[in-house]
Amino acid sequence: MELSDSVSKMFSALTSVQDIRASVATSLVSAGVSFLSDKKYKEAAGALRQATALAPDNIDAYNMLAQAYQGLGDSKNAAQAYSNSLKLDNTQSSVHISLANIYIDQKKYTEAQAALKAASYADPSDAKAHYTLGLLLQQLEKPKEAEVEFRQTARLAPTDGNAYYGLATALKAQGRNDEAIKNLQKAMQLKRDFAPAMSELGLS
């Protein structure tokens, strides 16, 4: 009976400690949100680092920590924070895209492509993943592959003029000017005063 009481007290104490840690972590996350809102990135990073130490399964804390690091211009630690978030939940399409954008800035194009493909797997309806990958492939002078991504973007977001503009640039890069013109016209129908499309159309 005495042993049972001791064990019960031990578990009660452990639960109490865990509750305290969770409460402190929640307070730190709230502080991090406020600091981010005020663009106090150093303070935000400090609070959110402590939050993740106390609550290593807090996905939001990692994502906001990444934003704080980005505000500080620390892309390496921002990428690590996003990666930690994705280890906890790999279905976050927007986080995969945010990570891909960091890789693009770092010129880590292979990693960026992998992150964007992971984003499209996580959410097949996310047009932004395909559009961003299309832009990257176009930048890497792979217009045929870019065309595939822009066509998928247009299928997922048929009223987005940017999708057709991207498709037009990929077609033009392949010398398919007639198809490019049709898509530029479509882009301008959907997005009035679309300067890039108007400029490109004048060159086609």
C-alpha positions in Angstrom: 0.0 0.0 0.0 2.8 2.4 0.9 4.6 1.5 -2.4 1.4 2.2 -4.3 1.1 5.6 -2.6 4.7 6.5 -3.4 4.3 5.6 -7.1 1.1 7.6 -7.2 2.8 10.6 -5.7 5.7 10.3 -8.2 3.3 10.2 -11.2 1.4 13.1 -9.7 4.6 15.1 -9.4 5.7 14.3 -13.0 2.3 15.3 -14.3 2.6 18.6 -12.4 6.0 19.3 -13.9 4.7 18.5 -17.4 1.8 20.8 -16.9 4.1 23.6 -15.8 6.4 23.1 -18.8 3.4 23.1 -21.2 2.0 26.3 -19.6 5.4 28.1 -19.8 5.8 26.9 -23.4 2.3 28.3 -24.3 3.3 31.7 -22.7 6.5 31.8 -24.7 4.7 31.1 -27.9 2.3 33.9 -27.2 5.3 36.2 -26.5 6.8 35.0 -29.8 3.7 35.9 -31.7 3.7 39.4 -30.2 7.4 39.9 -31.0 6.9 38.8 -34.6 3.9 41.1 -35.0 6.2 44.0 -33.8 9.0 42.8 -36.0 11.2 42.2 -33.0 12.8 39.1 -34.6 15.7 38.6 -32.1 13.3 38.6 -29.2 10.8 36.4 -31.1 13.6 33.9 -31.9 14.7 33.8 -28.2 11.2 33.1 -26.9 10.3 30.6 -29.6 13.6 28.7 -29.1 12.7 28.3 -25.4 9.2 27.2 -26.4 10.5 24.4 -28.6 12.9 23.3 -25.9 10.0 22.9 -23.5 7.5 21.6 -26.0 9.5 19.9 -28.8 6.3 18.7 -30.4 4.8 22.2 -30.9 4.6 22.5 -34.7 3.5 26.2 -34.7 6.4 27.2 -32.5 8.9 25.7 -35.1 7.1 27.5 -38.0 7.1 30.8 -36.2 10.7 30.3 -35.1 11.6 29.9 -38.8 9.8 33.2 -39.6 11.8 34.9 -36.8 15.1 33.5 -38.2 14.1 34.7 -41.7 13.4 38.2 -40.2 17.0 38.1 -38.9 18.3 37.0 -42.3 19.4 33.6 -40.8 18.3 31.3 -43.6 20.2 28.3 -42.3 18.4 28.2 -39.0 15.1 29.1 -40.6 15.4 26.0 -42.9 16.3 23.8 -39.9 13.2 25.1 -38.0 10.9 24.3 -41.0 12.6 20.9 -41.3 11.9 20.2 -37.6 8.2 21.2 -38.1 7.9 18.9 -41.1 9.4 16.0 -39.2 6.4 16.3 -36.9 3.8 16.8 -39.7 4.9 16.2 -43.3 1.5 17.2 -44.7 2.1 20.9 -44.4 2.1 22.0 -48.0 2.7 25.7 -47.2 5.7 24.8 -45.0 7.3 22.7 -47.8 6.9 25.7 -50.1 8.4 28.1 -47.5 11.4 25.7 -47.1 11.7 25.5 -50.9 11.9 29.3 -51.2 14.7 29.4 -48.7 16.6 26.7 -50.7 16.0 28.8 -53.9 17.5 31.8 -52.3 20.5 29.6 -51.2 20.7 28.3 -54.8 20.1 24.8 -53.5 18.0 23.9 -56.5 17.9 20.2 -56.1 16.6 20.5 -52.5 14.1 23.2 -53.6 12.6 20.9 -56.3 12.3 18.1 -53.7 10.5 20.4 -51.3 8.1 21.6 -53.9 7.3 18.1 -55.1 6.7 17.1 -51.4 4.3 20.1 -51.2 2.3 18.9 -54.1 2.2 15.4 -52.6 1.1 16.8 -49.3 -1.7 18.8 -51.0 -2.5 17.8 -54.6 -4.9 20.8 -54.9 -2.2 23.4 -54.0 -1.6 25.3 -57.2 1.2 27.4 -55.6 3.5 24.4 -55.3 3.3 23.7 -59.1 3.6 27.3 -60.0 6.7 27.9 -57.9 8.3 24.7 -59.3 7.4 25.9 -62.8 9.2 29.2 -62.1 12.2 27.4 -60.8 12.4 25.0 -63.8 12.1 28.0 -66.1 14.9 29.7 -64.3 17.0 26.5 -64.7 16.3 26.6 -68.4 14.1 23.5 -68.4 11.1 24.8 -70.3 9.5 21.5 -71.2 9.4 20.5 -67.5 8.2 24.0 -66.6 5.4 23.6 -69.1 4.1 20.6 -67.3 4.0 22.4 -64.0 2.4 25.5 -65.4 -0.3 23.4 -67.1 -1.0 21.7 -63.8 -1.2 25.2 -62.2 -3.8 26.3 -64.8 -5.8 23.2 -64.2 -5.9 23.8 -60.4 -6.3 27.6 -60.7 -8.0 28.2 -64.0 -8.8 31.9 -63.2 -5.2 32.8 -62.3 -3.6 34.9 -65.0 -0.2 34.1 -63.6 -0.6 30.4 -64.5 -1.1 31.2 -68.2 1.6 33.8 -68.2 4.1 31.2 -66.9 2.9 28.7 -69.4 3.3 31.2 -72.2 7.0 31.9 -71.2 7.7 28.1 -71.1 6.1 27.7 -74.6 8.0 30.7 -76.0 11.3 29.3 -74.7 10.5 26.2 -76.8 9.9 28.3 -79.9 6.1 27.6 -79.8 5.1 31.2 -80.3 1.6 30.7 -81.5 0.7 28.7 -78.4 2.5 31.3 -76.3 0.5 34.2 -77.7 -2.8 32.4 -77.0 -1.8 31.9 -73.4 -0.6 35.5 -73.0 -4.0 36.7 -74.3 -5.7 34.4 -71.8 -3.5 35.8 -69.0 -4.5 39.4 -70.0 -8.2 38.4 -70.1 -8.0 37.2 -66.5 -5.7 39.9 -65.2 -6.2 43.4 -66.5 -3.3 45.7 -67.0 -1.0 42.7 -66.7 2.2 44.6 -67.6 4.6 41.5 -67.9 2.1 39.8 -70.2 1.5 42.9 -72.3 5.3 43.4 -72.6 5.8 39.7 -73.6 3.0 39.8 -76.1 4.6 42.8 -77.8 7.7 40.7 -78.2 6.0 37.5 -79.5 
